[in-house]
Amino acid sequence: MTDLPALPWQARQWDRLRAALAADRLAHALLLRGPRGVGKGVFARRLARLLLCEARPRENEACGRCRACALTAAGTHPDWLTVSPEPDRATIGIAQIRDLIEQLGLTAHHGGYKVVLVDPAQACTREAANTLLKTLEEPPGAVVFLLVAHQAALLPATVRSRCQSVTFPVPDRAEALTWLARAVPDVEPAAAEAALDLAGGAPLDAVVLCAPEARARIDALTEDLRALLVRQRSAVDVAGGWQALGAVQTTERLTRVLQQAARVLAGSATPSGQNRDGQHAAASSAMQALVAELDFERLFELHDACRAAWRGCALRQGLNEQLLLEQLAVTCRESQSTRPAGR
Ligand SMILES: [Zn+2]
């Protein structure tokens, strides 16, 4: 009935909210939190459609047949308000929240719930979040706020405390792989598994990473690392390229690339020199070239640096991204291999 299929690893969260809704106990503000790429946004939209569906009391999902469902599917339901950063902006500004509040002051067109989706909620500036907070404290009528956040820690504690948290962890690996095989049937299982690893176990992110252009970007990052390790390129040059991707994405992807490198390195260290579980077969030539420059000591040093940088930018707004990326590139370039030369 819907182009928003239920994701199998979200059944527990769905059942819990569905039960609360049936008992008329649904919190008026929900904070859907968890890593990027696990489907929080899909879940929020599925819930929004159910809240607005005219057949809701009888159905477990939005019916897909009523007038409201036609409007939500077309993205034109007047009682569903979405706030996201405007094009070319990284943040949600106070003007957007003021507009939202003004629209909430109007009566619901269809006489039921109004649904507000804020995605990603951590993109709210401090002023925007504080303005939103006042509305969360005194919601105007039957409104349900759905705040979607993969970096919920960036939201003020006052906003978080006004919301009921619904947590979306990374699903079980086997379940994710089964789902992925159906989602991207043309991709070889080993490649899908490698994409899931690079996505940190987040299945929707893994789908994105299965696309040829995304794989090319990962290969480019992998090659950047190798070029730094062999001092083929300068830190400033490499960091300049990284800036286009942004500090959060770059540091997250680099961390995952190094995690995959660790698996490849472990695989290549087996006595036969062969991989144990197909990981090596899935490794790109860029990955194999990177691994050739690494021993575990150097790999862990790089991984720690990338991970620290990722954590650092995930927890701070208004960060100097250029500086952070340049420092990271310098660290990578200056790392030492203990592996004997001409191995
Ligand atoms: Zn419906």
Boltz pocket constraint, residues with backbone or C-beta under 6 A from the ligand:
constraints:
  - pocket:
      binder: B
      contacts: [[A, 49], [A, 52], [A, 53], [A, 54], [A, 55], [A, 56], [A, 62], [A, 63], [A, 64], [A, 65], [A, 66], [A, 67], [A, 68], [A, 69]]
      max_distance: 6.0
